[in-house]
Amino acid sequence: MKQVVAMQTGFPAGAKQRKVWTRGAINTVLSLYALVTLYPLIWLFISAVKSNEEFYSRPFLLPTVWKWDNLVRAWKVSGMGLSLWNSTVVTVASLVLTLILGALAAFVIARFEFKLKAFFTGLFLLGMLIPIHSTLVPLFIIMKKIGLLNTYGALIFPYVAFELPLAIFIVAAYLVSIPKEIEEAALIDGTGYWGIFFRMMLPLSVPALSTVAILGFLRFWNDFAFALVFISKPALKTVPLSLSAFATGYMTDYELTMAALAIAVLPTIIVFLLFQEQIMKGMTAGAVKG
């Protein structure tokens, strides 16, 4: 019987069985790794519907009473609706500016040859080495002088400035992998450089732009330091600032804190699930040039 199986499959029966066991072991290890990776998120959502007493006494167990009203109370107490709106405005505006300016700069660096190309490329890459939070004090002084404090611009402009180097690096590395013949054929057909950029390079660089978008979204949405220093008006507070409403110098209301965190993390999960395929393509595309 084993000889018949071997003749039909082209592999000895023992080798096929070892292959099945090996694949099963790999799948088991990967499943355990996925569970360990997702456990903090699962723990967050479970803790969001616990009371403070159960949070301390049963931190890793399911709640005996599921307090779904924690989510409603956290939404009202922290003003989560207004905070979500402010974070959305700041994040969307910052992403649009970052993607447009980053794509334009990357197109020039990747597709043109000019004297100071190496200098400007190094200058943009040098921006990735600047510690962001070391600029808080000088930025605060500058924004106070020009009247930008307590405005959306106080967050949008620094976000764009610090995200541009990474955006240019990723998009330029992707554009370099696109054959020059495509651009030359478009020039022969009479298409200008603006047409080449908007009609060809921009659509082709969607995977790289998606990577920049998700990385920028995570940074803009979760930033706390810039919002804390540059925003003091309650009407302009973002999601990270609203989460600090449940902690004082004496105690922390963990049931409302966890509920607010569960609400705040949902947009991040949704965005990642929507763009995960483009993110993976952007991470790998342009890494190997044929």
TORDOKOL-296995 format. One record per residue (C-alpha): residue number from 1; residue in one letter; x, y, z. Coordinates in nm, 2 decimals, always signed. Layout:
residues N
NUM | A | X | Y | Z
...
END
This chain:
residues 290
1 | M | +0.00 | +0.00 | +0.00
2 | K | +0.28 | +0.24 | +0.09
3 | Q | +0.45 | +0.17 | -0.25
4 | V | +0.12 | +0.25 | -0.43
5 | V | +0.10 | +0.59 | -0.23
6 | A | +0.46 | +0.66 | -0.31
7 | M | +0.41 | +0.59 | -0.68
8 | Q | +0.10 | +0.82 | -0.69
9 | T | +0.24 | +1.11 | -0.51
10 | G | +0.61 | +1.09 | -0.61
11 | F | +0.72 | +1.09 | -0.25
12 | P | +0.78 | +0.81 | +0.00
13 | A | +0.50 | +0.76 | +0.24
14 | G | +0.73 | +0.83 | +0.54
15 | A | +0.85 | +1.16 | +0.38
16 | K | +0.49 | +1.27 | +0.32
17 | Q | +0.39 | +1.19 | +0.68
18 | R | +0.69 | +1.39 | +0.81
19 | K | +0.59 | +1.68 | +0.59
20 | V | +0.24 | +1.68 | +0.73
21 | W | +0.37 | +1.67 | +1.09
22 | T | +0.62 | +1.94 | +1.02
23 | R | +0.35 | +2.17 | +0.87
24 | G | +0.12 | +2.09 | +1.17
25 | A | +0.40 | +2.19 | +1.41
26 | I | +0.47 | +2.51 | +1.23
27 | N | +0.10 | +2.60 | +1.22
28 | T | +0.08 | +2.53 | +1.60
29 | V | +0.38 | +2.75 | +1.68
30 | L | +0.25 | +3.03 | +1.46
31 | S | -0.10 | +3.01 | +1.62
32 | L | +0.06 | +3.03 | +1.97
33 | Y | +0.27 | +3.33 | +1.86
34 | A | -0.04 | +3.50 | +1.72
35 | L | -0.23 | +3.44 | +2.05
36 | V | +0.06 | +3.58 | +2.26
37 | T | +0.08 | +3.88 | +2.03
38 | L | -0.30 | +3.95 | +2.04
39 | Y | -0.34 | +3.88 | +2.41
40 | P | -0.27 | +4.24 | +2.53
41 | L | -0.54 | +4.36 | +2.30
42 | I | -0.78 | +4.09 | +2.42
43 | W | -0.69 | +4.17 | +2.78
44 | L | -0.77 | +4.54 | +2.71
45 | F | -1.12 | +4.47 | +2.58
46 | I | -1.19 | +4.23 | +2.87
47 | S | -1.07 | +4.48 | +3.13
48 | A | -1.29 | +4.75 | +2.97
49 | V | -1.60 | +4.58 | +3.10
50 | K | -1.47 | +4.51 | +3.46
51 | S | -1.52 | +4.70 | +3.78
52 | N | -1.22 | +4.85 | +3.96
53 | E | -1.25 | +4.57 | +4.23
54 | E | -1.23 | +4.29 | +3.97
55 | F | -0.96 | +4.47 | +3.78
56 | Y | -0.74 | +4.44 | +4.09
57 | S | -0.86 | +4.10 | +4.22
58 | R | -0.91 | +3.91 | +3.89
59 | P | -0.67 | +4.09 | +3.64
60 | F | -0.63 | +3.80 | +3.40
61 | L | -0.98 | +3.63 | +3.43
62 | L | -1.31 | +3.70 | +3.28
63 | P | -1.54 | +3.94 | +3.47
64 | T | -1.82 | +3.79 | +3.68
65 | V | -2.03 | +4.09 | +3.59
66 | W | -1.99 | +4.25 | +3.24
67 | K | -2.02 | +4.62 | +3.29
68 | W | -2.10 | +4.74 | +2.94
69 | D | -2.20 | +5.08 | +3.08
70 | N | -1.83 | +5.15 | +3.13
71 | L | -1.81 | +5.23 | +2.77
72 | V | -2.09 | +5.48 | +2.78
73 | R | -1.96 | +5.65 | +3.09
74 | A | -1.61 | +5.67 | +2.95
75 | W | -1.75 | +5.83 | +2.64
76 | K | -1.94 | +6.10 | +2.83
77 | V | -1.69 | +6.18 | +3.10
78 | S | -1.39 | +6.21 | +2.87
79 | G | -1.58 | +6.39 | +2.59
80 | M | -1.46 | +6.12 | +2.36
81 | G | -1.68 | +6.24 | +2.07
82 | L | -1.52 | +6.58 | +2.05
83 | S | -1.17 | +6.43 | +2.10
84 | L | -1.23 | +6.18 | +1.82
85 | W | -1.33 | +6.47 | +1.59
86 | N | -1.02 | +6.68 | +1.67
87 | S | -0.79 | +6.38 | +1.63
88 | T | -0.96 | +6.30 | +1.29
89 | V | -0.92 | +6.65 | +1.16
90 | V | -0.55 | +6.67 | +1.27
91 | T | -0.46 | +6.33 | +1.15
92 | V | -0.64 | +6.36 | +0.81
93 | A | -0.49 | +6.70 | +0.74
94 | S | -0.14 | +6.59 | +0.84
95 | L | -0.16 | +6.28 | +0.63
96 | V | -0.28 | +6.46 | +0.32
97 | L | +0.00 | +6.72 | +0.34
98 | T | +0.26 | +6.45 | +0.42
99 | L | +0.16 | +6.23 | +0.13
100 | I | +0.14 | +6.51 | -0.13
101 | L | +0.47 | +6.68 | -0.02
102 | G | +0.64 | +6.35 | +0.04
103 | A | +0.54 | +6.21 | -0.30
104 | L | +0.65 | +6.52 | -0.49
105 | A | +0.99 | +6.54 | -0.32
106 | A | +1.04 | +6.16 | -0.36
107 | F | +0.96 | +6.19 | -0.73
108 | V | +1.22 | +6.46 | -0.79
109 | I | +1.49 | +6.27 | -0.59
110 | A | +1.41 | +5.93 | -0.75
111 | R | +1.36 | +6.03 | -1.12
112 | F | +1.58 | +6.34 | -1.18
113 | E | +1.95 | +6.40 | -1.18
114 | F | +2.08 | +6.74 | -1.05
115 | K | +2.39 | +6.87 | -0.89
116 | L | +2.28 | +6.89 | -0.52
117 | K | +2.08 | +6.56 | -0.53
118 | A | +2.31 | +6.38 | -0.29
119 | F | +2.30 | +6.68 | -0.05
120 | F | +1.93 | +6.71 | -0.04
121 | T | +1.88 | +6.33 | -0.01
122 | G | +2.12 | +6.33 | +0.29
123 | L | +1.95 | +6.63 | +0.43
124 | F | +1.61 | +6.46 | +0.42
125 | L | +1.75 | +6.14 | +0.57
126 | L | +1.92 | +6.35 | +0.85
127 | G | +1.58 | +6.46 | +0.95
128 | M | +1.50 | +6.10 | +1.06
129 | L | +1.78 | +6.12 | +1.32
130 | I | +1.64 | +6.43 | +1.50
131 | P | +1.48 | +6.33 | +1.84
132 | I | +1.13 | +6.46 | +1.80
133 | H | +1.07 | +6.55 | +2.17
134 | S | +1.39 | +6.75 | +2.20
135 | T | +1.23 | +7.02 | +1.98
136 | L | +0.93 | +7.07 | +2.21
137 | V | +1.07 | +7.38 | +2.38
138 | P | +1.19 | +7.57 | +2.07
139 | L | +0.87 | +7.48 | +1.89
140 | F | +0.66 | +7.61 | +2.18
141 | I | +0.85 | +7.94 | +2.17
142 | I | +0.82 | +7.98 | +1.79
143 | M | +0.44 | +7.89 | +1.79
144 | K | +0.38 | +8.13 | +2.08
145 | K | +0.54 | +8.42 | +1.88
146 | I | +0.35 | +8.35 | +1.56
147 | G | +0.02 | +8.28 | +1.74
148 | L | -0.02 | +7.91 | +1.65
149 | L | -0.07 | +7.78 | +2.00
150 | N | -0.42 | +7.63 | +2.07
151 | T | -0.49 | +7.58 | +1.70
152 | Y | -0.50 | +7.27 | +1.47
153 | G | -0.19 | +7.41 | +1.30
154 | A | +0.01 | +7.37 | +1.62
155 | L | -0.01 | +7.00 | +1.57
156 | I | -0.04 | +6.96 | +1.19
157 | F | +0.27 | +7.15 | +1.09
158 | P | +0.51 | +6.97 | +1.33
159 | Y | +0.36 | +6.63 | +1.25
160 | V | +0.41 | +6.69 | +0.87
161 | A | +0.77 | +6.82 | +0.92
162 | F | +0.88 | +6.52 | +1.13
163 | E | +0.70 | +6.26 | +0.91
164 | L | +0.83 | +6.39 | +0.57
165 | P | +1.18 | +6.24 | +0.59
166 | L | +1.04 | +5.89 | +0.64
167 | A | +0.78 | +5.95 | +0.37
168 | I | +1.04 | +6.06 | +0.12
169 | F | +1.27 | +5.77 | +0.20
170 | I | +1.00 | +5.51 | +0.15
171 | V | +0.84 | +5.65 | -0.16
172 | A | +1.17 | +5.74 | -0.33
173 | A | +1.30 | +5.38 | -0.27
174 | Y | +0.98 | +5.25 | -0.43
175 | L | +0.99 | +5.49 | -0.73
176 | V | +1.35 | +5.40 | -0.81
177 | S | +1.24 | +5.04 | -0.88
178 | I | +1.00 | +5.16 | -1.16
179 | P | +1.16 | +5.13 | -1.51
180 | K | +1.27 | +5.45 | -1.67
181 | E | +1.12 | +5.33 | -2.00
182 | I | +0.77 | +5.41 | -1.87
183 | E | +0.86 | +5.77 | -1.81
184 | E | +1.04 | +5.80 | -2.14
185 | A | +0.75 | +5.66 | -2.34
186 | A | +0.52 | +5.91 | -2.17
187 | L | +0.75 | +6.20 | -2.26
188 | I | +0.76 | +6.08 | -2.63
189 | D | +0.38 | +6.08 | -2.63
190 | G | +0.38 | +6.45 | -2.52
191 | T | +0.30 | +6.40 | -2.15
192 | G | +0.46 | +6.66 | -1.92
193 | Y | +0.62 | +6.59 | -1.59
194 | W | +0.31 | +6.69 | -1.40
195 | G | +0.11 | +6.44 | -1.61
196 | I | +0.37 | +6.17 | -1.55
197 | F | +0.36 | +6.23 | -1.18
198 | F | -0.02 | +6.24 | -1.13
199 | R | -0.12 | +5.99 | -1.40
200 | M | +0.16 | +5.74 | -1.37
201 | M | +0.39 | +5.76 | -1.07
202 | L | +0.13 | +5.85 | -0.81
203 | P | -0.10 | +5.55 | -0.90
204 | L | +0.20 | +5.32 | -0.92
205 | S | +0.33 | +5.42 | -0.58
206 | V | +0.00 | +5.35 | -0.40
207 | P | +0.16 | +5.06 | -0.19
208 | A | +0.44 | +5.29 | -0.07
209 | L | +0.20 | +5.57 | +0.00
210 | S | -0.02 | +5.33 | +0.20
211 | T | +0.28 | +5.23 | +0.41
212 | V | +0.35 | +5.60 | +0.48
213 | A | -0.02 | +5.66 | +0.56
214 | I | -0.05 | +5.38 | +0.82
215 | L | +0.28 | +5.47 | +0.99
216 | G | +0.18 | +5.84 | +0.99
217 | F | -0.17 | +5.76 | +1.12
218 | L | -0.03 | +5.57 | +1.41
219 | R | +0.21 | +5.85 | +1.50
220 | F | -0.04 | +6.13 | +1.46
221 | W | -0.33 | +5.95 | +1.63
222 | N | -0.14 | +5.84 | +1.94
223 | D | +0.08 | +6.14 | +2.00
224 | F | +0.05 | +6.28 | +2.35
225 | A | +0.35 | +6.51 | +2.41
226 | F | +0.29 | +6.76 | +2.13
227 | A | -0.08 | +6.78 | +2.21
228 | L | -0.01 | +6.83 | +2.58
229 | V | +0.24 | +7.11 | +2.52
230 | F | +0.07 | +7.29 | +2.23
231 | I | -0.30 | +7.25 | +2.32
232 | S | -0.46 | +7.38 | +2.64
233 | K | -0.82 | +7.45 | +2.52
234 | P | -1.06 | +7.17 | +2.62
235 | A | -1.24 | +7.22 | +2.29
236 | L | -0.93 | +7.12 | +2.10
237 | K | -0.81 | +6.83 | +2.30
238 | T | -0.73 | +6.51 | +2.11
239 | V | -0.79 | +6.14 | +2.21
240 | P | -0.46 | +6.09 | +2.41
241 | L | -0.54 | +6.40 | +2.61
242 | S | -0.90 | +6.29 | +2.68
243 | L | -0.76 | +5.96 | +2.81
244 | S | -0.57 | +6.14 | +3.08
245 | A | -0.90 | +6.26 | +3.24
246 | F | -0.93 | +5.95 | +3.45
247 | A | -0.59 | +5.97 | +3.62
248 | T | -0.50 | +6.21 | +3.90
249 | G | -0.21 | +6.25 | +4.13
250 | Y | -0.39 | +6.03 | +4.38
251 | M | -0.57 | +5.76 | +4.20
252 | T | -0.67 | +5.62 | +3.86
253 | D | -1.02 | +5.50 | +3.76
254 | Y | -0.91 | +5.19 | +3.57
255 | E | -1.26 | +5.07 | +3.46
256 | L | -1.32 | +5.40 | +3.28
257 | T | -0.96 | +5.42 | +3.16
258 | M | -0.97 | +5.08 | +3.00
259 | A | -1.31 | +5.15 | +2.85
260 | A | -1.18 | +5.48 | +2.70
261 | L | -0.87 | +5.30 | +2.57
262 | A | -1.08 | +5.03 | +2.41
263 | I | -1.28 | +5.30 | +2.22
264 | A | -0.96 | +5.49 | +2.12
265 | V | -0.79 | +5.18 | +1.98
266 | L | -1.08 | +5.08 | +1.75
267 | P | -1.00 | +5.33 | +1.47
268 | T | -0.64 | +5.21 | +1.46
269 | I | -0.75 | +4.85 | +1.42
270 | I | -1.00 | +4.94 | +1.15
271 | V | -0.74 | +5.14 | +0.95
272 | F | -0.49 | +4.86 | +0.97
273 | L | -0.74 | +4.59 | +0.86
274 | L | -0.84 | +4.80 | +0.56
275 | F | -0.49 | +4.87 | +0.44
276 | Q | -0.29 | +4.56 | +0.56
277 | E | -0.24 | +4.43 | +0.20
278 | Q | -0.11 | +4.76 | +0.08
279 | I | +0.12 | +4.79 | +0.38
280 | M | +0.28 | +4.45 | +0.32
281 | K | +0.33 | +4.54 | -0.05
282 | G | +0.48 | +4.88 | +0.04
283 | M | +0.72 | +4.72 | +0.29
284 | T | +0.86 | +4.47 | +0.03
285 | A | +0.83 | +4.65 | -0.30
286 | G | +1.15 | +4.83 | -0.41
287 | A | +1.36 | +4.63 | -0.17
288 | V | +1.50 | +4.41 | -0.45
289 | K | +1.58 | +4.56 | -0.79
290 | G | +1.60 | +4.33 | -1.10
END
